[in-house]
């Protein structure tokens, strides 16, 4: 499912927003201040204002470590002593499930949606919405 600008959408699940609040023109004065939370019910309707280009998901520690160790193995593994190479291969193999899971998710599409109640969700995951 691909969302488009101007399309009517609804939330697919309840959302709870929490954290610091600041005015749109100012940055947060005290980032540690939590002022409360806001809940939005599934089915809350709105209009897509912007669809952002797909971008890669953030890599967790295990994924970054897999990439680093795999590159090391590919570039220098043939020069390593057999025991060191075997140990590195085991480390890479133990991290491979995290890498596979990361790759299966693919790039993430985000949207800006103006909800009918006046709230704006910016940089929200597109899969949090369904066409109305």
C-alpha positions, 0 to 999 in steps of 0.5 A: 500500500502506497500513501499519496499526498491529499489522501484520506487515512485513518490510524490502524492502532491506538497511539500514545505520544509522550515526551517534552513539548516545545513551541514550533519555532523554539527548540526545547529549553529543557529536554528532560522535561516530560509534560505528559502523554496524549493518546490517539485512538485507532480510526482517527482520520486525517489527510496526508500532507507529505510522503517522504522518500523511503530511507534505510532504517537505523541499524542497531548495535548487532547490525553495525557489528555484523557489517563491521566484522563481515567487512573485516572477514571479507577483506583480511580473512584470507591473511588471518591465522586459521584460529582467528579466522574461525573465531571471526567466522563464528562471531559473524554467524552469530550476528547474521540473524540480526542482519537478516531481520534488518534487511527483511524490513526494507526501507521505511516510508514516513509521512506527515498527516494532519489529523481531523482533530488538528494534531499533526503527526510528522515523520510518522511511519506510513504503515501506521495508517490505512486509506480511509 
